[in-house]
């Protein structure tokens, strides 16, 4: 979709901002350009919409040399979002969003309808925010309007120059999450400039790490973090790159343990027998719809469990109690504890680690897309998942093909 062919930008004073850059961005791909100030990443991006003209080389957009395209027409085909947003202070939010459709000659009805659709898409109710002015919005809201405006004419390419850099960390993370959701729906081709390696890792399908006007490495986030191509890249991503990698390594089924599973209406004796047979100190508890309820610890079984459970059998104590005219024996529901630490399959390991810390949990439950319980992730399995991910990238194989050495294997 976007291709740089030996592109150089040299200024009259002899400064070379970009040197012999060759780079290709696939259709629908989000590529982050990351590096320190003055490394050439913003210059690279601005050459795509001809705000800066290259000294030599070619830039192709969907196979067309952009040097042959009128710059104004070119910019109307490319969405552009900057850090300070650049909204017109005298125009309402709705009119700001409709700027490009207005320039393209859309009717008032068409452009206002499109603006309302986009505001709704970025989480701003047009009936509530459409008639407001930029100074009546928070920084995060203004940034959302900037994204909506860039998408108004449905451009295939989106250029984003540190779009979330001017908001506080909490709002920034929220905007990143929302943008990822938006991108998963729209599949735009995106060049995203940032100086923050964590933002680059979190958002990018691939990362271009810039040195001094050159790309030092252009790879998926896992490879940049797991196998830095040069000492410069290793230094830039930091000594804690293993921790950063947690945010781009997903939980897979092979990472999970399968503890005993019991149900809320199971007799306590039956649950105890199952846990003993598997040598477990706890079990996962599901409700009658097989959805996660919580967990049951062995400490809850000591006084209520019958002697039959000590043998490992699973007696039907409920039926026996009914036959004797007695009240039903205790069930799992009487002792189960609610489980707050759970995540969907495919969530980042970083989120799992954070959840363990937040809930002071020794494990977290993992659910599939239908909210069915599939297993648990423990700290040990989390560590193994990270090691497998790194080894898989280094050897160019799938994670499940990696066999790890352990202390007991040595």
ZIHUPE-V510019 format. One record per pair of residues at least 12 apart in sequence whose ideal C-beta (glycine too) atoms are under 10 Angstrom apart, sorted by the first residue. I is the first residue (numbers start at 1). J is the second residue. D is the distance in Angstrom with one decimal. If there is no record, write none. Layout:
i->{I I}
j->{J J}
d->{D D}
//
This chain:
i->{1 1 1 1 1 1 1 1 1 1 1 1 1 1 2 2 2 2 2 2 2 2 2 2 2 2 2 2 2 2 2 2 2 2 3 3 3 3 3 3 3 3 3 3 3 3 4 4 4 4 4 4 4 4 4 4 4 4 4 4 4 4 5 5 5 5 5 5 5 5 5 5 5 6 6 6 6 6 6 6 6 7 7 7 7 7 7 7 7 7 7 7 7 7 7 8 8 8 8 8 8 8 9 9 9 9 9 9 9 9 9 9 9 9 9 10 10 10 10 11 11 11 15 15 16 16 16 16 16 17 17 17 17 17 17 17 17 17 17 17 17 17 17 18 18 18 18 18 18 18 18 18 18 18 18 18 18 19 19 19 19 19 19 20 20 20 20 21 21 21 21 21 21 21 21 21 21 21 21 22 22 22 23 23 23 23 23 23 23 24 24 25 25 25 25 25 25 25 25 25 26 26 26 27 27 27 27 27 27 28 28 28 28 28 28 28 28 29 29 29 29 29 29 29 29 29 30 30 30 30 30 30 30 30 30 30 30 30 30 30 30 31 31 31 31 31 31 31 31 31 31 31 31 32 32 32 32 32 32 32 32 32 32 32 32 32 32 32 32 32 32 32 32 32 33 33 33 33 33 33 33 33 33 33 33 33 33 33 33 33 34 34 34 34 34 34 34 34 34 34 34 34 34 34 34 34 34 34 35 35 35 35 35 35 35 35 35 35 35 35 35 35 35 35 36 36 36 36 36 37 38 38 38 39 39 39 39 39 39 39 39 39 39 40 40 40 40 40 40 41 41 41 41 41 41 41 41 41 41 41 41 42 42 42 42 42 42 42 43 43 43 44 44 44 44 44 44 44 45 45 45 45 45 45 45 46 46 46 46 47 47 48 48 48 48 48 48 48 48 48 49 49 49 49 49 49 49 49 49 49 49 49 49 50 50 50 50 50 50 50 50 50 51 51 51 51 53 53 53 54 54 61 61 61 61 61 61 62 62 62 62 66 72 73 74 75 75 75 75 76 76 76 76 76 76 77 77 77 77 77 77 77 78 78 78 78 78 78 78 78 78 78 79 79 79 79 79 79 79 79 79 79 79 79 79 79 79 79 79 79 80 80 80 80 80 80 80 80 80 80 80 81 81 81 81 81 81 81 81 81 81 81 81 81 81 81 81 81 82 82 82 82 82 82 82 82 82 82 82 83 83 83 83 83 83 83 83 83 83 83 84 84 84 84 84 84 84 84 84 85 85 85 85 85 85 85 85 85 85 85 85 85 86 86 86 86 87 87 87 87 87 87 87 87 87 87 88 88 88 89 89 89 90 90 91 91 92 92 92 92 92 92 92 92 93 93 93 93 93 93 93 93 93 93 93 93 93 93 93 93 93 93 93 94 94 94 94 94 94 94 94 94 94 94 94 94 94 95 95 95 95 95 95 96 96 96 96 96 96 96 96 96 96 96 97 97 97 97 97 97 97 97 97 97 97 97 97 97 97 97 97 97 97 97 97 97 98 98 98 98 98 98 98 98 98 98 98 98 99 99 99 99 99 99 100 100 100 100 100 100 100 100 100 101 101 101 101 101 101 101 101 102 102 102 103 104 104 106 106 111 111 112 112 113 114 114 114 114 114 115 115 115 115 115 116 116 117 117 117 118 118 118 118 118 118 118 118 118 119 119 119 119 119 120 121 121 121 121 121 121 121 121 121 122 122 122 122 122 122 122 122 122 122 122 122 122 123 123 123 123 123 123 123 123 123 124 124 124 124 124 126 129 129 129 132 134 138 138 139 139 139 139 139 139 139 140 140 140 140 140 140 140 140 140 140 141 141 142 142 143 143 143 143 143 143 143 143 143 143 144 144 144 144 146 146 147 147 147 147 147 147 147 148 150 150 151 151 151 154 154 155 155 156 156 156 157 157 157 157 158 158 158 158 158 158 158 158 159 159 159 159 159 160 160 160 160 160 160 160 160 161 161 161 161 162 162 162 162 162 162 163 163 163 163 163 163 164 164 164 164 164 164 164 165 165 165 165 165 172 172 173 173 173 176 176 176 176 177 179 179 180 180 183 183 190 190 190 191 192 192 193 193 194 195 197 197 197 197 197 197 197 197 197 197 198 198 198 198 198 198 200 200 200 200 201 201 201 201 201 201 201 201 201 201 201 201 202 202 202 202 202 202 203 204 204 204 204 204 205 205 206 206 206 206 206 206 207 207 207 207 207 207 207 207 207 207 208 209 209 209 209 209 209 209 209 210 210 211 211 211 211 212 214 215 216 216 216 216 216 216 216 216 217 217 217 217 217 217 217 219 219 220 220 221 221 221 221 221 221 222 222 222 222 222 222 222 222 223 223 223 223 223 223 224 224 224 224 224 224 224 225 225 225 225 225 225 225 225 225 225 225 225 225 225 225 226 226 226 226 226 226 226 226 226 226 226 226 227 227 227 228 241 242 242 242 243 243 243 243 244 245 245 245 245 245 245 245 246 246 246 246 246 246 246 246 246 246 246 247 247 247 247 247 247 248 248 248 248 249 249 249 249 249 249 249 249 249 249 249 249 249 250 250 250 250 250 250 250 250 250 250 250 251 251 251 251 251 251 251 251 251 251 251 251 251 251 251 251 251 252 252 252 252 252 252 252 252 252 253 253 253 253 253 253 253 254 254 254 254 254 254 254 254 254 255 255 255 255 255 255 255 255 255 255 255 255 255 255 255 255 255 256 256 256 256 256 256 256 256 256 256 256 256 257 257 257 257 257 257 257 257 258 258 258 258 258 258 259 259 259 259 259 259 259 259 259 259 259 259 259 260 260 260 260 260 260 260 260 260 260 260 260 260 260 261 261 261 261 261 261 261 261 261 262 262 262 262 262 262 262 262 262 262 262 262 263 263 263 263 263 263 263 263 263 263 263 263 264 264 264 264 264 264 264 264 264 264 264 264 265 265 265 265 265 265 265 266 266 266 266 266 266 266 266 266 266 267 267 267 267 267 267 267 267 267 267 267 267 267 267 267 267 267 268 268 268 268 268 268 268 268 268 268 268 268 268 268 268 268 269 269 269 269 269 269 269 269 269 269 269 269 269 269 269 269 269 270 270 270 270 270 270 270 270 270 270 270 270 270 271 271 271 271 271 271 271 271 271 271 271 271 271 271 272 272 272 272 272 272 272 272 272 272 272 272 272 272 273 273 273 273 273 273 273 273 273 273 273 274 274 274 275 275 275 275 275 275 276 276 276 276 276 276 276 277 277 277 280 280 281 281 281 282 282 282 282 282 282 282 282 282 282 283 283 283 283 283 283 283 284 284 284 284 284 284 284 284 285 285 285 285 285 285 285 285 286 286 286 286 287 287 289 289 290 290 290 290 291 291 291 291 291 292 292 292 292 292 292 292 292 292 293 293 293 293 293 293 293 293 294 294 294 294 294 294 294 294 294 294 295 295 295 295 295 295 295 295 295 296 296 296 296 296 297 297 297 299 300 300 300 300 300 300 301 301 301 303 304 304 304 304 304 305 305 305 306 306 306 308 315 317 317 317 318 339 339 339 339 339 339 339 340 340 340 340 340 340 341 341 341 341 341 341 341 341 341 341 341 341 341 342 342 342 342 342 342 342 342 342 342 342 343 343 343 343 343 343 344 344 344 344 344 344 345 345 345 345 345 345 345 345 346 346 346 347 347 347 347 349 349 349 349 349 349 349 350 350 351 352 352 352 352 352 352 352 352 353 353 353 353 353 355 356 356 356 356 361 361 361 362 362 362 362 363 363 363 363 363 363 363 363 364 364 364 364 364 365 380 383 384 384 384 385 387 387 387 387 388 388 388 388 388 389 390 391 391}
j->{24 25 26 27 28 29 60 61 62 63 156 157 188 189 23 24 25 26 27 29 31 48 59 60 61 62 66 78 156 157 159 189 190 191 22 23 24 25 26 58 59 60 61 62 63 65 18 20 21 22 23 24 25 44 47 48 54 57 58 59 60 215 20 21 22 23 24 56 57 58 59 60 65 19 20 21 22 54 56 57 58 19 20 21 22 23 43 44 47 54 55 56 57 58 59 20 21 54 55 56 57 213 21 40 43 44 46 47 52 53 54 55 56 57 213 54 55 56 213 43 52 55 38 213 40 55 212 213 214 38 39 40 41 42 43 44 46 47 52 54 55 212 213 39 40 41 43 44 47 52 54 55 57 210 213 214 215 40 211 212 213 214 215 56 57 213 214 40 43 44 47 54 57 59 208 210 213 214 215 57 215 218 44 59 191 206 208 215 218 60 218 48 157 189 190 191 205 206 208 218 189 205 206 62 156 157 187 188 189 156 183 186 187 188 189 190 205 183 187 188 189 190 191 204 205 206 158 160 179 180 183 187 188 189 190 191 192 203 204 205 206 189 190 191 192 200 203 204 205 206 207 208 218 160 190 191 192 193 194 196 197 199 200 201 202 203 204 205 206 207 208 209 221 224 45 160 161 191 192 193 194 195 200 204 207 208 209 210 215 218 192 193 194 195 196 197 198 199 200 201 204 207 208 209 210 224 236 237 193 194 195 197 200 208 209 210 211 212 213 214 215 216 232 236 195 210 211 212 236 195 210 212 213 195 209 210 211 212 213 214 215 216 236 210 211 212 213 214 215 161 162 191 192 193 194 195 208 209 210 213 215 82 159 161 162 193 195 210 193 210 213 59 191 193 208 210 213 215 80 159 160 161 191 192 193 80 159 161 193 59 66 61 66 74 75 78 80 157 159 191 61 66 71 74 75 76 77 78 79 80 157 159 191 66 67 69 70 71 72 74 75 78 71 75 80 159 66 67 71 66 67 74 77 78 156 157 189 77 156 157 189 78 103 104 157 100 103 155 159 100 101 103 104 153 155 100 104 153 154 155 156 157 100 150 153 155 156 157 158 159 189 191 100 146 147 148 149 150 151 152 153 154 155 156 157 158 159 160 188 190 100 146 149 150 155 157 158 159 160 161 163 143 146 147 148 149 150 151 158 159 160 161 162 163 164 179 190 192 143 146 150 159 160 161 162 163 165 166 193 143 146 160 161 162 163 164 165 166 167 193 139 142 143 146 161 162 163 165 166 134 137 139 141 142 143 144 145 146 147 149 163 166 134 142 146 149 99 133 134 135 137 142 143 145 146 149 133 134 149 133 134 135 133 134 133 134 115 129 130 131 132 133 134 136 115 119 124 126 128 129 130 131 132 133 134 136 137 141 142 144 145 148 149 111 112 115 116 118 119 124 126 129 130 131 132 145 148 111 112 115 130 131 133 115 119 130 133 134 142 145 146 148 149 152 111 112 114 115 116 117 118 119 122 124 126 129 130 144 145 146 147 148 149 150 151 152 110 111 112 113 114 115 116 118 148 149 152 153 111 115 149 150 152 153 114 115 149 150 151 152 153 154 155 113 114 115 118 149 152 153 154 115 152 153 153 152 153 152 153 152 153 126 130 126 148 151 152 153 154 130 145 148 149 152 130 148 148 151 152 144 145 147 148 149 150 151 152 154 144 145 148 149 152 148 144 147 148 151 178 181 182 185 186 141 143 144 145 146 147 148 149 151 175 178 179 182 140 141 144 148 174 175 178 181 182 137 141 144 145 148 148 141 144 145 145 146 167 171 164 166 167 168 171 172 175 164 166 167 168 170 171 172 174 175 178 167 171 166 167 163 164 165 166 167 171 172 175 178 179 175 178 179 182 160 163 160 163 164 175 178 179 182 182 163 188 182 186 188 186 188 188 189 187 188 189 188 189 190 191 179 183 186 188 189 190 191 192 189 190 191 192 193 179 188 190 191 192 193 194 203 191 192 193 194 192 193 194 195 196 199 175 176 179 192 193 194 176 179 192 194 196 199 203 193 194 195 196 199 196 199 198 199 202 198 199 202 203 202 192 203 202 203 203 205 203 204 205 208 204 207 208 210 207 210 209 221 224 225 233 236 237 238 241 244 237 238 243 244 247 350 221 224 237 244 220 221 222 224 225 237 241 244 245 246 247 248 221 244 247 248 348 350 221 219 220 221 224 248 220 221 218 219 220 221 223 224 219 220 221 222 223 224 225 233 237 248 224 224 228 229 230 232 233 236 237 232 236 230 232 233 236 232 232 229 228 229 230 231 232 233 234 236 229 230 232 233 234 236 237 233 393 248 393 237 244 245 247 248 249 245 248 249 250 389 390 392 393 245 248 390 393 394 396 236 237 241 244 245 248 393 237 238 240 241 242 243 244 245 246 247 248 249 389 390 393 241 242 245 248 249 386 389 390 391 392 393 394 390 393 394 241 390 386 387 390 349 350 353 386 350 348 349 350 386 389 390 393 348 349 350 351 352 353 354 382 385 386 389 348 349 350 351 353 354 348 349 350 389 348 349 350 352 382 385 386 388 389 390 392 393 399 344 345 346 347 348 349 351 352 385 389 399 343 344 345 346 347 348 349 351 352 364 366 374 375 377 381 382 385 345 346 366 385 388 389 398 399 400 345 346 366 368 374 375 400 375 381 384 385 388 398 399 400 402 345 349 352 366 375 376 377 378 381 382 384 385 386 388 389 399 400 345 363 364 365 366 374 375 376 377 378 381 385 363 366 375 376 377 378 380 381 278 284 373 374 375 376 275 278 280 281 282 283 284 295 363 365 375 376 378 273 274 275 276 277 278 279 280 281 282 283 284 285 296 274 283 284 285 286 290 292 373 375 274 275 283 284 285 286 293 295 296 331 332 336 283 284 285 286 287 288 290 293 331 332 333 336 285 286 287 288 293 294 296 331 332 333 334 336 287 288 318 328 331 332 333 283 285 286 296 314 318 331 332 333 336 304 305 306 309 314 315 316 317 318 319 320 321 328 329 330 331 332 296 300 301 303 304 305 306 309 317 329 330 331 332 333 334 335 301 304 305 306 307 308 309 310 313 314 315 316 317 318 329 330 331 305 306 308 309 313 314 315 316 317 318 329 331 332 283 285 296 298 300 301 305 309 314 330 331 332 335 336 296 298 300 301 302 304 305 306 308 309 310 312 314 332 301 305 306 308 309 310 311 312 313 314 315 309 312 314 296 297 298 301 305 309 298 301 305 309 310 311 312 312 313 314 296 298 297 298 299 295 296 297 298 299 300 337 362 363 376 295 296 297 298 301 332 336 296 336 339 363 365 373 375 376 332 333 335 336 337 338 339 373 332 336 372 373 333 336 371 372 370 371 372 373 367 370 371 372 373 338 339 342 365 366 367 371 372 373 332 333 336 337 338 339 365 373 332 333 335 336 337 338 339 340 342 365 336 337 338 339 341 361 363 365 376 332 333 335 336 337 335 336 337 335 330 332 334 335 336 337 330 332 335 330 329 330 331 334 335 317 329 330 320 329 330 320 329 329 330 331 331 359 361 363 364 365 373 376 355 358 359 361 364 365 355 356 357 358 359 360 361 362 363 364 365 376 377 355 359 361 364 365 366 367 371 373 376 377 355 364 365 366 367 377 366 367 368 369 371 374 366 367 368 369 372 374 375 377 366 368 369 364 366 367 377 377 381 382 383 385 386 389 382 386 364 364 366 377 378 379 381 382 385 377 379 382 383 386 377 377 378 379 382 376 378 379 376 378 379 380 375 376 377 378 379 380 381 382 376 377 378 379 382 377 406 404 402 404 406 399 399 402 404 405 400 401 402 403 404 402 402 403 404}
d->{8.3 5.8 6.2 4.2 7.7 7.5 9.0 7.2 5.9 8.9 7.1 6.9 9.7 4.4 7.9 7.1 4.2 8.7 9.0 9.0 8.4 6.4 7.3 7.3 6.0 8.2 9.4 9.9 9.8 6.7 9.7 6.4 9.8 7.0 8.3 7.4 4.7 7.6 9.9 8.1 7.2 4.4 8.2 9.4 8.3 9.9 8.7 9.6 4.9 5.8 4.4 7.4 8.8 7.5 8.1 8.7 8.7 6.9 7.8 5.6 8.2 9.7 9.8 8.7 6.0 9.0 9.2 9.9 5.5 4.5 7.5 7.1 9.4 9.6 5.3 7.3 5.8 9.6 7.1 4.3 7.6 8.9 7.4 4.5 7.5 8.2 9.8 7.8 6.7 4.9 8.5 7.2 3.5 7.1 6.1 5.7 7.2 6.5 5.1 4.8 5.7 8.5 8.6 7.5 5.5 8.2 9.3 6.6 6.5 8.1 5.4 5.4 8.6 8.8 8.2 9.1 4.6 8.1 9.4 9.6 9.8 8.5 9.4 9.0 8.4 8.5 8.6 5.4 9.6 8.2 8.7 4.7 9.6 8.9 4.3 8.4 10.0 9.5 8.3 9.9 9.3 9.5 5.8 9.3 4.5 9.0 5.4 5.7 7.5 9.2 7.6 8.7 8.9 9.0 5.2 8.1 9.5 7.8 9.7 8.1 4.3 5.5 9.8 8.7 7.5 8.8 7.7 8.0 9.6 6.5 9.0 8.9 7.2 9.4 9.3 9.6 8.1 7.5 6.8 8.2 8.7 9.8 7.8 9.6 9.6 9.9 6.6 6.6 6.8 9.1 9.3 9.4 8.7 6.0 8.3 6.6 9.3 8.2 9.2 10.0 7.5 8.4 8.8 8.1 7.7 9.5 8.1 9.3 5.6 9.1 8.9 8.9 4.1 7.1 6.0 8.9 8.7 10.0 8.9 9.3 6.1 7.4 9.5 8.9 5.0 6.8 8.8 9.2 9.1 8.6 5.9 9.2 7.8 8.0 4.3 8.5 6.3 6.2 5.8 5.0 8.2 8.5 6.9 5.8 7.0 9.5 9.6 6.0 6.7 5.2 7.4 6.2 8.3 9.2 8.6 8.2 4.7 7.7 6.0 9.4 9.2 7.3 3.9 8.0 8.9 5.7 3.5 8.5 7.7 5.1 7.1 9.3 8.4 10.0 6.5 9.9 9.4 6.4 7.0 4.9 7.4 9.7 8.0 8.9 8.1 5.0 8.6 6.4 8.6 9.7 8.9 7.9 5.5 6.7 7.3 5.8 9.7 7.9 3.9 8.5 8.0 5.9 7.1 5.8 6.9 9.0 8.0 9.1 9.1 9.0 6.9 9.2 9.2 8.3 6.3 3.2 6.9 8.9 9.7 9.7 8.9 8.3 9.8 7.3 6.4 7.9 8.9 9.2 7.7 6.5 9.6 8.2 9.1 8.8 9.2 4.0 6.4 6.2 6.9 8.6 9.7 9.5 9.8 5.7 8.7 7.5 4.4 7.7 9.0 8.9 9.5 9.1 9.8 5.0 8.2 8.2 7.6 9.5 5.0 9.7 9.4 9.7 9.9 5.9 8.1 5.4 9.8 9.9 9.8 9.9 8.4 9.5 7.7 8.1 8.2 7.9 9.3 9.0 9.1 5.3 8.3 6.1 5.1 8.6 5.3 9.3 8.0 7.9 9.3 6.0 8.5 7.2 7.3 8.8 9.9 6.9 9.4 7.3 6.1 6.5 9.3 8.2 7.7 6.1 5.0 9.7 8.8 4.9 9.5 6.3 8.5 6.2 9.9 6.3 8.0 8.0 9.3 4.4 9.3 5.9 7.3 9.5 8.3 8.0 8.6 9.3 9.9 8.0 8.9 9.6 8.2 7.7 8.1 8.0 8.5 6.8 9.2 9.5 7.1 8.5 9.0 9.5 8.8 9.8 9.9 9.0 9.6 9.6 9.7 6.0 9.7 6.2 6.1 6.7 8.1 9.4 9.7 7.7 9.8 5.6 7.4 7.4 9.9 8.6 9.5 5.4 8.2 4.8 7.4 6.1 9.7 9.7 8.3 9.7 8.3 9.9 8.1 3.3 5.7 8.1 7.8 8.9 4.4 8.9 6.8 4.1 6.8 8.3 7.4 8.8 9.6 9.1 9.0 5.8 8.8 9.4 7.8 5.0 8.0 7.8 9.8 8.0 5.0 5.7 9.7 8.0 4.8 9.1 7.1 7.2 4.6 7.1 9.3 4.5 9.4 9.6 9.7 9.1 9.9 7.4 9.5 8.9 8.0 4.8 7.6 6.8 9.7 9.6 9.5 8.7 9.3 9.3 6.3 4.4 6.2 8.0 4.8 5.1 9.4 9.3 9.9 9.0 9.5 8.9 9.7 9.4 9.6 9.3 6.3 7.7 9.6 8.6 9.9 4.9 6.0 9.4 7.0 4.1 9.2 8.6 8.2 8.1 9.7 9.6 7.1 8.9 9.1 8.8 4.3 9.3 8.6 6.1 9.8 6.1 6.7 7.6 9.2 7.6 9.8 6.7 5.5 6.4 7.7 9.2 7.5 8.1 9.5 9.1 6.5 5.3 6.6 6.1 8.9 9.6 8.3 6.9 7.3 8.1 9.7 5.2 5.6 7.4 5.3 7.3 7.2 8.5 7.1 8.5 8.9 9.5 5.5 8.6 9.4 9.1 6.2 5.0 6.8 9.7 7.1 10.0 6.4 8.2 3.9 6.8 8.9 9.5 9.8 8.8 8.3 7.6 8.8 9.4 9.7 8.2 9.9 9.9 8.9 7.0 9.4 6.0 8.6 8.6 5.9 9.6 8.7 9.0 8.1 3.9 8.2 9.5 5.7 6.0 9.2 9.1 8.7 9.8 8.3 9.9 6.2 9.2 9.7 4.9 4.9 9.5 8.9 5.8 9.0 4.0 6.1 9.2 6.8 4.1 9.1 8.8 9.6 8.1 6.3 9.7 8.8 8.9 5.8 9.7 7.1 9.3 9.5 10.0 7.1 8.2 9.2 5.0 4.5 9.7 8.2 9.5 5.7 7.4 9.9 9.8 5.4 5.8 9.7 9.5 9.2 10.0 8.7 9.3 6.1 9.2 8.4 7.7 9.4 8.9 8.5 9.8 9.7 9.4 5.8 8.1 8.5 7.5 9.7 7.4 8.3 6.4 6.5 9.8 9.0 9.7 9.1 9.6 9.0 8.4 4.0 7.7 9.2 5.6 5.7 9.5 8.1 7.4 5.5 9.7 9.9 9.0 9.5 9.0 6.9 7.6 9.8 9.9 6.9 8.3 8.7 9.3 9.2 4.3 7.6 9.3 5.6 4.8 9.8 8.2 9.5 7.0 8.9 7.0 9.8 9.0 6.4 9.6 9.6 9.9 6.3 9.6 9.4 8.6 6.5 5.7 6.9 7.3 9.8 7.1 9.1 8.1 9.6 9.8 8.4 7.8 9.6 6.2 4.6 7.8 6.8 9.7 9.7 8.6 9.7 5.3 8.5 9.2 4.1 8.2 7.0 6.0 9.4 9.9 9.4 9.0 9.0 6.3 6.4 9.7 7.6 6.4 8.2 9.1 6.0 9.9 9.6 7.3 7.6 9.4 9.9 9.3 6.8 8.2 7.1 9.8 8.4 8.7 7.0 7.5 9.8 9.0 9.3 8.3 7.3 7.7 8.7 9.2 7.5 9.2 9.6 6.9 6.0 7.0 4.9 7.6 7.7 9.9 8.8 8.7 4.6 7.1 4.7 7.6 8.3 9.8 7.7 5.3 8.2 8.1 8.5 9.9 6.4 7.1 4.6 6.7 8.6 9.3 8.9 8.4 4.8 8.9 8.7 5.7 5.7 7.1 8.5 8.9 7.9 9.8 8.2 7.7 8.7 8.7 6.4 8.0 9.7 8.3 9.0 7.3 9.5 9.5 7.4 7.9 7.7 8.7 9.1 7.9 10.0 9.4 8.8 9.8 6.8 6.1 6.3 9.2 9.0 7.2 8.0 6.6 8.3 9.4 8.6 8.9 8.9 9.0 6.8 9.7 9.9 9.6 9.7 9.8 8.3 9.4 8.5 8.7 9.9 6.7 5.4 7.0 8.5 6.9 9.5 9.4 9.9 6.2 7.2 10.0 7.4 8.4 9.2 9.8 9.7 4.4 8.8 7.4 6.6 8.2 9.1 5.7 8.0 10.0 6.0 5.6 7.9 9.1 5.7 7.3 8.7 9.2 8.9 9.9 8.0 5.9 8.9 9.1 6.9 8.3 6.3 6.3 5.5 7.7 9.0 8.6 6.7 7.4 5.6 9.9 8.8 5.1 9.1 9.7 9.2 9.9 9.4 6.3 8.4 8.1 8.8 8.0 5.2 6.2 7.6 9.8 9.1 8.1 5.5 8.4 8.4 9.2 9.8 9.7 8.7 6.4 5.2 9.5 5.2 5.1 9.9 7.9 4.0 6.8 8.7 4.8 9.8 9.3 9.3 9.3 8.9 8.0 8.2 9.7 8.5 7.9 8.2 4.3 9.4 6.5 5.3 6.7 9.9 6.3 8.0 8.5 5.4 10.0 9.8 9.7 5.0 8.7 9.5 9.3 6.3 8.3 9.3 9.2 9.2 9.6 5.9 9.3 9.8 4.5 7.5 9.3 5.5 4.2 9.4 9.1 7.0 9.1 9.5 8.4 8.8 7.7 8.4 6.1 9.4 9.1 9.3 7.0 4.3 8.6 8.7 4.6 6.7 7.8 5.8 5.5 7.4 9.9 6.9 9.5 7.8 9.9 7.8 8.8 9.3 8.4 9.6 8.1 8.6 6.5 7.0 7.1 9.4 6.5 4.3 3.8 8.5 8.2 6.0 9.1 8.2 9.3 6.5 9.4 5.1 7.7 4.1 8.0 9.7 9.9 6.7 8.7 8.4 8.6 6.6 4.7 8.0 9.7 9.3 6.4 5.9 8.9 4.5 8.6 9.9 9.9 8.8 10.0 8.2 4.8 6.8 6.2 7.4 9.8 9.8 8.8 8.8 9.5 6.8 8.3 5.9 6.3 5.4 7.7 6.4 8.6 6.1 9.0 6.0 9.7 9.3 6.0 9.2 8.4 7.1 7.5 7.8 9.6 7.1 8.9 9.2 9.8 6.4 7.7 6.8 9.8 8.4 8.8 6.4 7.0 9.1 9.6 9.3 9.4 8.2 8.2 9.7 6.9 5.2 9.8 9.5 8.4 9.2 8.4 8.2 9.9 6.1 9.4 5.3 7.4 7.0 4.2 9.5 8.0 9.6 8.4 9.8 8.4 9.7 10.0 9.5 5.7 6.4 2.9 6.2 5.9 8.8 6.7 9.3 7.6 9.8 5.9 5.3 7.6 6.0 8.8 6.1 9.5 9.1 9.7 8.5 5.2 7.8 8.8 7.7 5.8 9.3 6.7 6.0 5.5 8.6 8.1 9.5 8.0 5.8 9.5 10.0 5.0 5.2 9.4 8.2 5.0 9.4 5.0 9.9 8.0 4.0 7.2 9.9 8.8 8.3 6.4 5.1 7.9 6.1 9.0 10.0 7.1 9.9 6.3 8.0 4.9 7.4 5.8 7.5 9.8 9.4 6.2 9.6 5.2 8.4 10.0 10.0 7.1 5.4 7.1 6.8 8.1 8.5 8.9 6.5 8.8 9.5 6.2 7.4 5.4 6.7 6.0 9.0 9.7 6.9 5.4 4.2 9.3 6.3 8.8 6.6 8.9 9.9 5.7 7.2 6.5 9.4 8.7 9.7 9.2 9.3 9.3 6.2 4.7 8.6 9.8 9.7 9.3 8.8 9.1 8.6 8.0 7.7 5.0 5.4 9.6 9.8 9.0 8.1 5.6 7.5 5.7 7.8 8.7 8.0 6.2 10.0 5.1 5.8 8.3 8.1 8.4 6.7 4.6 6.1 6.3 9.4 7.0 6.7 8.6 8.3 5.4 4.8 9.0 6.2 4.4 9.5 8.6 7.5 6.0 9.2 5.2 9.3 6.8 8.7 9.7 9.6 10.0 9.7 7.7 9.2 4.8 7.5 8.2 7.7 8.9 9.8 9.0 8.3 6.3 8.5 6.1 9.8 9.1 7.1 8.4 8.5 9.2 9.9 8.4 5.1 8.6 9.2 9.2 7.9 9.3 4.5 9.1 8.6 4.3 8.4 9.5 4.2 8.4 9.6 9.3 9.8 9.8 8.5 9.6 7.8 4.6 8.6 8.0 5.7 6.1 4.7 8.0 9.2 9.2 7.0 7.9 9.4 6.3 7.5 9.9 9.2 8.7 9.1 9.4 7.1 7.9 9.2 5.9 5.4 9.6 8.7 9.9 7.7 6.9 4.7 8.4 5.6 6.3 4.9 6.4 9.0 9.3 9.5 8.9 8.7 9.6 6.7 4.9 8.4 8.7 9.8 8.3 9.2 8.0 9.7 7.7 9.4 6.5 6.2 8.8 6.9 5.9 8.3 9.2 4.4 8.1 9.2 7.7 9.6 9.5 9.8 9.0 6.1 9.0 9.5 9.4 9.6 9.9 9.4 6.4 7.3 8.4 9.4 5.9 7.3 7.5 9.7 6.2 6.0 5.4 9.5 6.4 7.6 8.5 5.1 8.9 8.5 6.1 9.1 7.2 7.0 9.9 9.5 9.5 10.0 10.0 4.9 4.9 4.5 4.1 8.7 9.8 8.9 7.0 5.7 8.5 5.4 9.7 9.6 8.8 8.1 9.2 5.8 9.8 6.1 5.2 7.2 8.2 9.4 7.2 9.3 9.5 9.0 8.5 3.9 8.2 8.1 9.5 9.7 7.4 9.6 7.7 4.7 9.7 7.7 7.4 9.8 9.3 8.7 9.6 7.3 9.9 9.6 9.8 4.8 9.4 9.8 8.0 8.8 8.4 9.6 8.6 5.8 9.8 9.8 8.6 8.7 5.4 8.1 9.4 9.6 5.0 6.6 9.8 7.6 4.1 8.9 4.1 9.2 7.5 4.3 6.8 9.4 9.5 7.9 9.5 9.6 5.9 4.0 7.0 6.1 9.5 8.6 9.1 9.8 6.2 5.9 7.8 6.0 7.4 7.9 7.4 5.7 7.5 7.2 8.4 9.7 5.5 6.7 5.3 7.4 9.7 6.1 8.8 9.9 9.2 9.1 8.6 9.3 7.9 9.7 9.3 8.3 9.9 5.7 9.3 6.0 6.2 8.3 9.8 10.0 9.3 5.7 8.2 5.4 9.9 9.4 9.6 6.1 9.0 9.4 8.1 6.3 9.8 9.6 9.3 8.4 8.9 6.7 8.0 9.7 9.7 9.6 9.4 6.8 7.2 10.0 9.6 4.5 6.4 4.6 7.8 9.6 8.5 9.5 6.6 5.3 8.4 9.8 9.1 8.3 9.8 9.6 9.4 6.0 8.8 7.6 9.8 7.9 5.7 9.6 8.0 8.9 4.4 8.9 6.5 8.4 9.0 9.0 7.5}
//
